[in-house]
């Protein structure tokens, strides 16, 4: 602080005690974003900056020893919080890079300053900032949000064959359902998962802001990916804290960074058991509450889980040409790494078999993502018009009111649940999936055909049901 003020041509108060009060004391403080506010407080207290000019502004920025302002983490989250507080005539002053990020919030008044002396000169003028001001000693300038680039996703047409898996992806995208794919190595599970985000409807402005604010808090925000569905794909060595969040102060984990997007967990049984079990609550509620000894923090986590796994440790159980070398006990132990309560919270489970080389080399290209996305958008719009939320979130009386299944379909579902020993949660999930299948077909009534298709997706890994 002393070096930044002195190297900016300003006077640092000498031979005086300086006390900086960061109230409230019980709120954890971190990062260098307090550098600029503290420096301006010192300059204001020493009479080098008029205190009245500071009113109506919020400042954040890290100072270098030379007085240059450096970007800070969480700029978009700060701007979004100011908008939600609805404080009139409040401006945000940020370093280059952070200012453009914060300016993405509609109606936010954000200014960009590159140097401490820029801020000081502007405050001394007591005037409105001039448009286009740049360079040290010329005040700050109004930050403009960069134009959004069209979202670019990998195309589903790249995947040949696997019609059943593609159908499951379409249903999952239309209803907001979670999906588990099981198949041997190289069958296309990862290719399908990485193309799932391209099937989802575009983010609206509020959803894009929420997803970007979480990425900003974690230091992962990228202006080039503004408006795109976030996709988090942590390695299977990730811990429970890495998935759900934590630390001191608590920071969002992978499930929150996938908010309004996709969480892809490849090699699902290889994740440690506590990490997988930690997913159970956010899969149901869409939120995660992190409690520590001194602080409690709640992060949103409304993500779609797409998971992939092999049917056995060697991966070739049921392969048409390669023999599996695993014993029945090894297969049972491997598949048993996924607990019943976790599988109970996954809506769709589908096998992804290995394809013959001839099909891969000479097969026709699949349906492009754009065509599938049109059907997904139409199905989601039907659900929103009918009930105001995605089918996956329906529960209780809302599920009874909006499922609209005929008596024959409900009888079929009851018999299937009894024979397969389903829990109440599994039965309701099958009914939600059937509701989504009917929406894709443009039907108001859920019939036996839709329920029968939904039932087949409730099998466990490797066809266990």
Secondary structure, DSSP 8 states (H G I E B T S, - for coil): -HHHHHHTT-----S-------SSTTS---SSTHHHHHHHHHHHHTTSS-HHHHTTEEE--EE-TTSBEE--TTHHHHHHHHHHHT-TT-EEEE-TTHHHHHTTSTT--EEE-SBHHHHHHHHHHTS---TT--STTS--EE-------------GGGS-S-HHHHHHHHHHHHHT--EEEE--TTSSHHHHHHTSGGGS----HHHHHHHHHHHHHTT---GGGTTS--EE---TT--HHHHHEETTTTEE-HHHHTTTSEEEESSGGGS-HHHHHTHHHHHHHSEEEEE-SS-EEEEE---EEEEEE-SSSSS-TT-SSS-----HHHHHHHHTTS-HHHHHT--EEEE-----HHHHHH------HHHHHHHHHHHHHHHHHHHSS-GGG--HHHHHHHH-B-HHHHHHHHHHHHHHT--HHHHHHHHHHHHHHHHHTT-SSB-HHHHHHHHHTT--GGG--
